[in-house]
């Protein structure tokens, strides 16, 4: 994945996996409007007070969801207009599509099990992409230092025949560009390079330093790529030396009739893979335990034969399932800000929840009812408000007639913005302690001995040593946020593709993680945003038939151009 950073002038992870999600509010709005299957915007009446709790008109401002003015470049207005004309030409579009197609044809896959750079040959293909980009963008390479480019998730060989076009064909059919990486994330890679190349060819000389950093293992851990890049940048520019950082992330949702919600992610949930290990004496299956695994899961209070490590593990898993993390809606958190924007402006947000949201800023009872209502509204809203857990991998036993001495489970956690790794660790210890006590198991959790036992041992640990705290929250207000949101509006409302009449910008929380977790020391103004709508994806990311609507990439180039020009001349940064 790629990062665009604007700076002030300078004075093994195992099978750990970081999944990426679009911003929650954009996805939710899109899903709600699709479910209704109507042009909701054109059918909404905007009364002065006749409806129980009507949404605000998009042109109105709100103290609960502040909106900032459309922001076009002023000092660089002529250059912006010139490049808009260039970008609108058919020759420019076809050349841009061809550049993305060429990048897609190079299968730069990274795997959960990929070894270090220089040791694992999986990274060798990245040299081919680097050479391709140097040939495609000679002016950029002559002027700038370019770090290693982006990776993509692998294509399952068993699914290749399911693709309408080969996953590494880069085929352009007149509307869509097909292939792995077309949406995630070689389109952003190529768009950034085209933007910089276009500005350089036009003679633009920035007053601010612009750093373009391309990681190459974001789909695995980000440690080899962004981890090293971040250390270099902090050493060069200092702590908090950057005015802002832009990465992939949130998207835009449409209510129809030119009304859009744009949702840059201003924070990310934390992450931890937890390993549960149960060790106990094995034995011959001819003398089996009294309780099968099924009985254990059904009768959680039943005694378990101490030799049955799988049964004991299932008891531990059942305890976790019976004690999920409760959702919380805190007023100073990003989920609350998202909900306020939905309540203020969304024409499909339920009226009863809209009423509660408008009271929740000061009314504790309304806040509690709002939280409960949101949790029932959709699983995604519930996940936004709390730490989630998912048991994804279970292992135990090697032969059908032998009771295993060891059984393990991997539990994936996405840590709520208001929580922490320490909170999660304490929760796990508290939930599993009664299980260990009931079955006389020793319990060790995250390096600490919680209790002793005589029938075996339950060990709880950070599976790969890669736990990540929830990210800092990007400030909302005049400054980087107002420049960023104003540029989104300027690009959308001058776009012939989207024909936006009104745009609301809403803070959002990313449920997954990006390379930005490596860059927290560089700036507190981090924006995770991809200038696309859901309609620009043929079939989503990380799946069969990944394809990008070609014209949307040109819109992304327009956005990046306006953002660079706006930031360069702004006095707010």
Long-range contacts (C-beta under 8 A, 24 or more apart in sequence): 1-150, 1-185, 1-188, 1-214, 1-215, 1-218, 1-247, 1-248, 1-514, 1-515, 2-150, 2-185, 2-188, 2-189, 2-192, 2-212, 2-213, 2-214, 2-215, 2-247, 2-248, 3-211, 3-212, 3-213, 3-214, 3-215, 3-226, 3-245, 3-246, 3-247, 3-515, 3-516, 3-519, 4-192, 4-210, 4-211, 4-212, 4-245, 4-246, 4-247, 4-560, 4-563, 4-564, 5-210, 5-211, 5-212, 5-213, 5-233, 5-242, 5-244, 5-245, 5-246, 5-519, 5-522, 5-523, 6-208, 6-209, 6-210, 6-211, 6-242, 6-243, 6-244, 6-245, 6-564, 6-567, 6-568, 6-573, 7-208, 7-209, 7-210, 7-211, 7-237, 7-241, 7-242, 7-243, 8-208, 8-209, 8-237, 8-241, 8-242, 8-243, 9-208, 9-209, 10-209, 10-236, 10-237, 10-238, 10-241, 11-238, 12-115, 12-116, 13-220, 13-221, 13-223, 13-464, 13-465, 13-466, 14-112, 14-463, 14-464, 14-466, 15-112, 15-113, 15-464, 16-112, 16-220, 16-221, 16-273, 16-463, 16-464, 16-466, 17-112, 17-219, 17-220, 18-218, 18-219, 18-220, 18-221, 18-222, 18-271, 18-512, 18-513, 18-514, 19-512, 19-513, 19-542, 20-184, 20-248, 20-249, 20-510, 20-512, 20-513, 20-514, 20-541, 21-510, 21-511, 21-512, 22-249, 22-250, 22-251, 22-263, 22-530, 22-534, 23-249, 23-250, 23-251, 23-263, 23-264, 23-265, 23-508, 23-509, 23-510, 23-528, 23-529, 24-263, 24-335, 24-338, 24-380, 24-381, 24-384, 24-508, 24-509, 24-510, 24-511, 25-250, 25-253, 25-261, 25-263, 25-338, 25-341, 25-342, 25-506, 25-508, 26-250, 26-251, 26-252, 26-253, 26-261, 26-262, 26-263, 26-508, 26-534, 27-251, 27-253, 27-380, 27-534, 28-253, 28-342, 28-378, 28-380, 28-381, 29-253, 29-255, 29-261, 29-342, 29-346, 29-348, 30-253, 30-254, 30-533, 30-534, 31-378, 32-346, 32-348, 33-253, 33-254, 33-255, 33-256, 33-348, 36-348, 38-256, 39-255, 39-256, 39-257, 40-255, 40-256, 40-347, 40-348, 41-255, 41-256, 41-257, 41-258, 41-259, 41-347, 42-256, 42-257, 43-347, 44-347, 51-351, 52-351, 52-355, 53-351, 53-352, 53-354, 53-355, 53-358, 55-343, 55-344, 55-345, 55-346, 55-347, 55-349, 55-354, 56-344, 56-345, 58-259, 58-345, 58-502, 58-503, 58-504, 59-502, 62-340, 62-344, 62-345, 64-340, 64-341, 64-343, 64-344, 64-358, 64-361, 65-337, 65-340, 65-341, 65-344, 65-345, 65-504, 65-506, 66-476, 66-477, 67-485, 67-504, 67-505, 68-478, 68-481, 68-482, 68-485, 68-486, 68-489, 68-505, 69-486, 69-489, 70-486, 70-489, 70-490, 70-493, 71-482, 71-483, 71-486, 71-487, 71-489, 71-490, 71-566, 72-490, 72-494, 72-562, 72-566, 73-562, 73-565, 73-566, 73-569, 74-569, 75-569, 76-204, 76-565, 76-568, 76-569, 79-199, 79-202, 79-204, 79-565, 80-561, 80-562, 80-565, 82-202, 83-198, 83-199, 83-202, 83-558, 83-561, 84-494, 84-558, 86-198, 87-198, 87-554, 87-557, 87-558, 87-561, 88-496, 92-554, 93-550, 93-551, 93-554, 96-190, 96-194, 96-553, 96-554, 96-557, 97-172, 97-177, 97-550, 97-553, 98-172, 99-136, 99-190, 99-193, 99-194, 100-170, 100-177, 100-182, 100-186, 100-187, 100-190, 100-548, 100-553, 101-169, 101-170, 101-171, 101-172, 101-177, 101-179, 102-132, 102-136, 102-170, 103-129, 103-132, 103-133, 103-149, 103-170, 103-181, 103-186, 103-189, 103-190, 104-168, 104-169, 104-170, 104-177, 104-178, 104-179, 104-180, 104-181, 104-182, 104-186, 105-168, 105-169, 105-170, 105-179, 106-132, 106-168, 107-152, 107-155, 107-168, 107-180, 108-149, 108-150, 108-151, 108-152, 108-181, 108-216, 109-151, 109-152, 109-153, 109-154, 109-155, 109-180, 110-151, 110-152, 110-153, 110-154, 110-216, 110-217, 110-218, 110-219, 110-220, 111-154, 111-220, 112-220, 114-217, 114-220, 116-224, 117-224, 123-216, 126-151, 126-216, 133-193, 136-193, 137-193, 137-194, 137-196, 137-197, 139-197, 139-200, 139-201, 140-193, 140-196, 140-197, 140-200, 143-200, 144-196, 144-212, 146-212, 146-214, 147-213, 147-214, 147-215, 147-225, 147-229, 148-214, 148-215, 148-216, 148-225, 149-189, 149-214, 149-216, 150-181, 150-185, 150-186, 150-188, 150-189, 150-214, 150-215, 150-216, 150-218, 151-215, 151-216, 151-217, 151-218, 151-219, 151-220, 152-180, 152-181, 152-184, 152-185, 152-186, 152-219, 153-180, 153-184, 153-219, 153-542, 155-180, 159-544, 162-544, 162-545, 163-544, 163-545, 164-545, 165-547, 167-546, 172-550, 175-549, 175-550, 176-538, 176-547, 176-548, 176-549, 176-550, 177-547, 177-548, 177-550, 177-553, 178-538, 178-545, 178-546, 178-547, 179-546, 179-547, 180-546, 181-546, 182-546, 182-547, 182-548, 183-532, 183-537, 183-540, 183-541, 183-546, 183-547, 183-548, 184-248, 184-541, 184-542, 184-546, 185-218, 185-248, 187-548, 187-553, 187-556, 188-248, 188-530, 188-556, 189-214, 190-553, 191-553, 191-556, 191-557, 191-560, 192-560, 194-557, 195-557, 195-560, 195-561, 195-564, 198-557, 198-561, 199-561, 199-564, 204-565, 206-564, 206-568, 207-568, 207-569, 208-243, 208-567, 208-568, 209-237, 210-564, 211-242, 215-515, 218-514, 218-515, 221-466, 222-515, 222-517, 222-518, 223-518, 225-515, 226-515, 226-518, 226-519, 227-518, 229-518, 230-518, 230-519, 230-521, 230-522, 233-519, 233-522, 234-521, 234-522, 237-522, 239-521, 239-522, 240-521, 240-522, 240-523, 240-524, 241-522, 241-523, 242-522, 242-523, 242-525, 243-480, 243-523, 243-525, 243-567, 243-573, 244-480, 244-483, 244-484, 244-523, 244-525, 244-526, 244-527, 244-567, 244-573, 245-516, 245-519, 245-522, 245-523, 245-525, 245-526, 245-527, 246-484, 246-527, 246-529, 246-563, 247-514, 247-515, 247-516, 247-526, 247-527, 247-528, 247-529, 248-514, 248-528, 248-529, 248-530, 249-510, 249-514, 249-527, 249-528, 249-529, 249-530, 250-508, 250-510, 250-528, 250-529, 250-530, 251-529, 251-530, 251-532, 251-533, 251-534, 252-492, 252-531, 252-532, 252-533, 252-534, 253-533, 253-534, 254-498, 254-533, 254-534, 254-535, 255-346, 255-347, 255-348, 257-501, 258-498, 258-499, 258-500, 258-501, 258-502, 259-500, 259-501, 259-502, 259-503, 259-504, 260-492, 260-498, 260-500, 260-502, 260-503, 260-504, 260-533, 261-341, 261-345, 261-346, 261-503, 261-504, 261-505, 261-506, 262-485, 262-488, 262-489, 262-492, 262-503, 262-504, 262-505, 262-506, 262-529, 263-338, 263-505, 263-506, 263-507, 263-508, 263-529, 264-484, 264-485, 264-488, 264-505, 264-507, 264-508, 264-527, 264-528, 264-529, 265-508, 265-509, 265-510, 265-527, 265-528, 265-529, 266-334, 266-473, 266-474, 266-476, 266-481, 266-507, 266-508, 266-509, 266-526, 266-527, 266-528, 267-334, 267-417, 267-470, 267-471, 267-472, 267-473, 267-474, 267-509, 267-510, 268-470, 268-471, 268-509, 268-510, 268-512, 268-513, 268-514, 268-516, 268-517, 268-528, 269-387, 269-414, 269-415, 269-416, 269-417, 269-470, 269-509, 269-510, 269-511, 269-512, 269-513, 270-413, 270-414, 270-415, 270-416, 270-419, 270-420, 270-421, 270-424, 270-467, 270-468, 270-469, 270-470, 270-471, 271-413, 271-414, 271-415, 271-466, 271-467, 271-468, 271-513, 272-413, 272-415, 272-421, 272-424, 272-462, 272-466, 272-467, 272-468, 273-410, 273-411, 273-412, 273-413, 273-462, 273-463, 273-464, 273-466, 273-467, 274-410, 274-411, 274-412, 274-413, 274-424, 274-428, 274-460, 274-461, 274-462, 274-463, 275-408, 275-409, 275-410, 275-411, 275-459, 275-460, 275-461, 275-462, 275-463, 276-313, 276-316, 276-317, 276-408, 276-409, 276-410, 276-411, 276-458, 276-459, 276-460, 277-406, 277-407, 277-408, 277-457, 277-458, 277-459, 277-460, 277-461, 278-309, 278-310, 278-312, 278-313, 278-316, 278-406, 278-407, 278-408, 278-441, 278-456, 278-457, 278-458, 278-459, 279-309, 279-405, 279-406, 279-456, 279-457, 279-459, 280-306, 280-307, 280-308, 280-309, 280-312, 280-405, 280-441, 280-455, 280-456, 280-457, 281-306, 281-307, 281-405, 281-456, 282-307, 282-309, 282-402, 282-403, 282-404, 282-405, 283-307, 283-402, 283-403, 284-401, 284-402, 284-403, 285-400, 285-401, 285-402, 285-403, 286-401, 288-403, 289-403, 301-438, 303-439, 304-439, 306-439, 306-440, 306-455, 306-456, 307-403, 308-403, 309-396, 309-403, 309-404, 309-405, 309-406, 309-407, 309-456, 310-396, 310-397, 310-404, 310-407, 312-407, 312-435, 312-439, 312-441, 312-456, 312-458, 313-394, 313-396, 313-407, 313-408, 313-409, 315-435, 315-439, 316-409, 316-432, 316-435, 316-458, 317-391, 317-394, 317-409, 317-411, 319-431, 319-432, 319-434, 319-435, 320-389, 320-391, 320-411, 320-428, 320-431, 320-432, 321-391, 323-427, 323-431, 324-386, 324-389, 325-386, 325-387, 325-388, 325-389, 325-416, 325-419, 325-427, 326-386, 327-371, 327-374, 327-375, 327-382, 327-385, 327-386, 327-416, 328-371, 328-385, 328-386, 328-416, 328-418, 329-360, 329-367, 329-370, 329-371, 329-374, 329-385, 330-418, 331-360, 331-361, 331-367, 333-417, 333-418, 333-473, 333-509, 334-417, 334-473, 334-507, 334-508, 334-509, 335-384, 335-385, 335-417, 335-509, 336-360, 337-476, 337-506, 337-507, 338-384, 338-506, 338-507, 338-508, 338-509, 339-370, 339-374, 341-504, 341-506, 341-507, 342-506, 345-504, 345-506, 350-377, 353-377, 380-511, 383-414, 383-511, 384-509, 384-511, 385-416, 386-416, 387-413, 387-414, 387-415, 387-416, 387-419, 387-423, 387-424, 387-427, 388-413, 388-414, 389-413, 410-463, 414-511, 414-512, 415-468, 415-469, 415-470, 416-470, 417-470, 417-471, 417-473, 417-509, 418-470, 419-470, 420-469, 420-470, 421-467, 421-468, 421-469, 428-460, 429-460, 432-458, 432-460, 468-513, 468-517, 471-516, 471-517, 471-520, 471-526, 472-520, 472-524, 472-526, 474-507, 474-524, 474-525, 474-526, 474-527, 475-524, 475-525, 476-507, 478-572, 479-525, 479-572, 479-573, 480-525, 480-527, 480-572, 480-573, 481-525, 482-572, 483-563, 483-566, 483-567, 483-570, 483-572, 483-573, 484-527, 484-529, 484-563, 486-566, 487-559, 487-562, 487-563, 487-566, 488-529, 488-531, 488-559, 490-562, 491-531, 491-555, 491-558, 491-559, 491-562, 494-558, 495-555, 495-558, 497-551, 497-552, 497-554, 497-555, 498-533, 498-555, 530-556, 531-555, 531-556, 531-559, 531-560, 532-556
